[in-house]
Amino acid sequence: MHPLELKQILSSGLLSFPITDFDAEGNFRPSTYAKRLEWLAPHGASALFAAGGTGELFSLEPAEFSQVIKVAVDTCRGKVPILAGAGGSTRGAIAYAQEAERQGAQGILLLPHYLTEASQDGLIEHVAAVCRSVKIGVVVYNRNLCRLTADSLATLADRCPNLIGFKDGLGDIELMVQIWRRLGDRFSYLGGLPTAEVYAAAYKALGVPVYSSAVFNFMPQLAMDFYNAVAADDRTTTNRLLDDFFLPYLEIRNRKPGYAVSIVKAGARLVGHDAGPVRSPLTDLTEEESAMLQALISKQNVR
């Protein structure tokens, strides 16, 4: 897939990050991962991001990463594009990106580098090196230690033709406005804050109508209903779903750091699509919290 074709796909619709299946011992479980993707693919997401943050990229070994991307690409071929996560050190991110390209992924989501602070010059060189290493499209994720400015993104836009997307996970509205006004339609823009539905209407008003939904992992129809309501400016529906589901969901998610992933895996288990436990240093929901989530899911009329 040409990077510009991927950019067009990412410029509309709902995106999602499938969780990664592990067995009871924490080993990758390809059989149920493939079934998960077969279940999710027809529900209408524009693209799926395999081995992303919700897919626990940070806990995968290189060989496991290769398996995850291969299963995702093979399962979703002809159905929905697969973008692969890549991150860590520059050389590590390049290795992940090149392996994803080799396995047939249509694009890369470049997650933040690891541990150390970096100057804007250093971030530019990091992103540019990954972009140069592959021919497929790259989306950069502004989050945590990666805080690219509008000037830095303008430099990267000139240097990296296959850098086609920008995902915001900071929630810095001033910076987002600067970037959008400076770069215009050079990039596709994705909302990437955890539980992005809460911010979806505000980001749409900024000119960022596309976001990624973690809830799509276990209630895909509800996630699509919410996205369609935001797209149609249907405030009655979005307000109802925020009050009835998303805000109570946040109360559970915010109980412990790392629950943004753990609560999604719990939700998948509760609706009959168990993906196994999270890997340390994440922790699973307690029985009490799982019961709270089950009660919340049971109140909804969709899956």
C-alpha positions in Angstrom: 0.0 0.0 0.0 1.4 3.4 -1.0 1.8 5.8 2.0 -0.6 8.3 0.5 -3.2 5.6 0.1 -2.8 4.8 3.8 -3.0 8.5 4.7 -6.3 8.7 2.9 -7.6 5.7 4.8 -6.5 7.1 8.2 -8.2 10.4 7.5 -11.7 9.1 8.3 -13.4 6.5 10.3 -12.7 4.8 13.6 -9.3 3.1 14.4 -8.5 0.5 17.0 -5.7 -1.3 18.7 -6.4 -5.1 19.2 -5.1 -6.5 22.5 -2.6 -9.3 22.2 -3.6 -12.8 23.4 -1.5 -14.6 26.0 -2.1 -18.0 27.6 -2.1 -18.6 31.4 1.7 -18.7 31.4 1.9 -15.4 29.5 3.0 -16.8 26.2 1.6 -15.4 22.9 -1.5 -17.4 21.8 -1.8 -17.0 18.0 -5.0 -19.1 17.6 -7.2 -16.9 19.7 -5.5 -13.8 18.4 -6.5 -14.7 14.9 -10.1 -15.4 16.0 -10.2 -12.0 17.8 -9.2 -10.2 14.6 -11.7 -12.2 12.6 -14.4 -11.0 15.1 -13.3 -7.4 15.0 -12.5 -6.9 11.4 -16.1 -6.8 10.0 -17.3 -4.2 12.6 -16.2 -1.2 10.6 -12.8 0.1 11.9 -10.8 1.8 9.1 -7.6 0.3 10.3 -6.2 -1.9 13.1 -2.9 -1.3 14.9 -1.3 -4.6 15.9 1.2 -4.7 18.7 0.5 -1.2 19.7 0.2 0.2 23.2 -3.0 -1.6 24.0 -1.4 -4.6 22.4 1.4 -4.5 25.0 4.3 -3.8 22.5 6.4 -2.8 25.5 6.3 -6.4 26.8 6.9 -8.3 23.5 10.2 -9.9 22.5 11.3 -9.5 18.9 10.3 -13.0 17.9 6.9 -12.6 19.4 6.4 -9.2 17.7 7.1 -10.9 14.4 4.5 -13.6 15.2 1.9 -11.0 16.2 2.3 -9.0 13.0 2.3 -12.1 10.8 -1.0 -13.4 12.3 -2.6 -9.9 12.0 -1.6 -9.4 8.4 -2.5 -13.0 7.3 -5.9 -12.8 9.1 -6.9 -9.3 7.9 -5.6 -9.4 4.4 -8.2 -8.0 2.1 -10.4 -6.9 5.0 -8.7 -4.1 6.9 -5.2 -2.5 6.8 -2.8 -3.5 9.6 -0.3 -1.0 11.1 2.3 -2.3 13.4 3.7 -0.6 16.5 7.4 0.2 16.7 9.3 1.8 19.5 12.2 1.8 21.9 15.7 2.8 20.8 16.2 4.1 17.3 17.9 0.9 16.1 15.3 -1.2 17.9 12.4 0.8 16.3 14.0 0.4 12.9 14.3 -3.4 13.4 10.6 -3.6 14.4 9.6 -1.4 11.5 11.5 -3.4 9.0 10.2 -6.7 10.3 6.7 -5.3 10.1 7.2 -4.3 6.5 8.7 -7.7 5.7 5.6 -9.4 7.2 3.3 -7.3 5.0 2.0 -4.6 7.4 0.7 -1.5 5.5 2.1 1.0 8.0 4.0 1.8 11.2 2.9 3.5 14.4 6.1 4.9 15.9 5.7 4.9 19.7 7.9 7.0 22.0 11.5 6.2 22.5 12.6 4.6 25.7 13.5 6.3 29.1 15.7 9.3 28.2 14.8 12.9 27.6 15.7 14.2 24.1 16.0 17.6 22.3 13.9 18.4 19.4 16.9 17.8 17.1 17.3 14.4 18.6 13.6 13.5 18.2 13.8 14.6 14.5 16.8 12.4 13.8 15.1 9.4 15.6 11.8 9.7 13.6 13.6 10.4 10.3 15.9 7.3 10.8 12.8 5.1 11.2 11.0 6.7 8.2 14.1 6.2 6.1 14.3 2.5 7.0 11.0 1.5 5.4 8.9 2.4 2.3 5.5 2.0 4.0 3.7 4.9 5.7 4.6 6.0 9.2 2.5 7.6 11.9 4.3 9.3 14.8 2.8 9.2 18.3 3.3 12.4 20.3 3.2 11.1 23.9 5.3 10.8 27.0 8.9 11.6 26.1 8.2 12.2 22.4 6.8 15.8 22.3 7.4 17.1 18.8 6.7 20.7 18.1 5.1 22.2 15.0 8.5 23.3 13.8 10.0 19.9 14.2 7.1 18.2 12.4 7.4 20.7 9.6 11.1 19.7 9.3 10.1 16.0 9.3 7.4 16.6 6.7 10.0 18.0 4.3 12.5 15.2 5.0 10.2 12.2 5.2 7.7 11.7 2.4 6.4 8.5 4.0 5.6 10.2 7.4 1.9 10.5 6.7 0.3 10.7 10.1 0.4 12.4 13.5 -1.2 10.9 16.6 -1.7 13.0 19.7 -1.5 11.4 23.1 -0.6 14.6 25.1 -3.9 16.5 25.1 -2.0 19.8 24.8 -4.7 21.8 22.9 -2.5 24.8 22.2 0.2 22.5 20.6 -2.4 20.6 18.7 -3.8 23.8 17.2 -0.3 25.0 16.3 0.5 21.7 14.5 -2.8 21.5 12.7 -2.6 25.1 11.5 1.0 24.8 10.5 0.9 21.4 8.7 -2.7 21.5 7.4 -3.5 18.4 5.2 0.1 17.3 5.0 -0.7 14.6 7.7 -3.7 12.6 8.8 -4.4 13.5 12.4 -5.4 11.0 15.0 -6.7 11.5 18.5 -4.8 9.1 20.8 -5.5 9.9 24.4 -6.6 6.9 26.5 -10.4 6.4 26.3 -10.4 8.8 23.4 -14.2 8.9 23.3 -14.2 11.4 26.2 -12.2 13.9 24.0 -13.7 13.0 20.6 -16.1 15.9 20.2 -13.4 18.5 21.3 -10.8 17.1 18.9 -13.3 17.0 16.1 -13.9 20.7 16.7 -10.1 21.2 16.4 -10.1 19.5 13.0 -9.1 16.0 14.2 -12.2 13.8 13.6 -10.4 10.5 13.7 -9.4 8.7 16.9 -8.6 5.2 18.2 -10.9 3.3 20.4 -9.8 0.8 23.0 -13.4 -0.1 23.9 -13.8 -1.4 20.3 -11.9 -4.4 21.6 -14.8 -5.7 23.6 -17.8 -3.6 22.6 -17.2 -2.8 18.9 -20.8 -1.9 18.1 -21.0 0.6 21.0 -17.7 2.1 19.9 -18.9 2.5 16.3 -22.3 3.9 17.5 -20.4 6.5 19.5 -18.1 7.4 16.6 -21.0 7.8 14.2 -22.8 10.0 16.7 -19.7 12.2 17.0 -19.4 12.4 13.3 -23.1 13.4 13.0 -22.9 15.9 15.8 -25.5 13.9 17.6 -25.0 15.3 21.1 -28.0 13.5 22.5 -26.4 10.1 21.8 -22.9 11.0 22.7 -24.0 12.6 26.0 -26.1 9.5 26.8 -23.2 7.1 26.1 -20.7 9.3 28.1 -23.0 9.3 31.1 -24.2 5.7 30.9 -20.9 4.0 29.9 -17.7 6.0 29.3 -17.6 8.1 32.5 -18.3 5.2 34.8 -15.8 3.2 32.8 -13.2 5.8 33.5 -13.9 5.5 37.2 -12.8 1.9 37.1 -9.9 2.5 34.7 -8.4 5.3 36.8 -8.1 3.1 40.0 -4.6 2.0 39.1 -1.8 3.1 36.7 -1.8 0.8 33.7 -5.5 -0.1 33.9 -6.0 1.5 30.4 -4.8 -1.9 29.1 -6.0 -4.1 31.9 -9.6 -3.0 31.8 -9.7 -3.7 28.0 -8.5 -7.3 28.6 -11.0 -7.7 31.4 -13.8 -6.4 29.1 -12.8 -8.9 26.4 -12.9 -11.7 28.8 -16.3 -10.7 30.2 -17.9 -10.7 26.7 -16.5 -14.1 25.8 -13.3 -13.2 23.9 -10.7 -13.9 26.6 -7.2 -12.7 25.7 -5.6 -14.0 28.9 -3.7 -11.9 31.5 -1.7 -8.7 31.0 2.1 -9.1 31.4 3.9 -7.4 34.3 4.5 -4.7 35.2 0.8 -4.3 34.4 -1.7 -5.9 36.7 -5.2 -7.4 36.0 -8.4 -6.0 37.5 -9.4 -7.3 40.9 -12.6 -9.5 41.1 -14.4 -6.6 42.6 -13.4 -4.3 39.7 -14.3 -7.0 37.1 -17.7 -7.3 38.7 -18.2 -3.5 38.4 -17.2 -3.7 34.7 -19.5 -6.6 34.1 -22.4 -4.6 35.6 -21.6 -1.7 33.4 -21.4 -3.8 30.2 -24.7 -5.6 31.1 -26.5 -2.3 31.1 -25.7 -1.6 27.4 -27.9 -2.9 24.6 -25.1 -3.5 22.2 -21.8 -5.4 22.0 
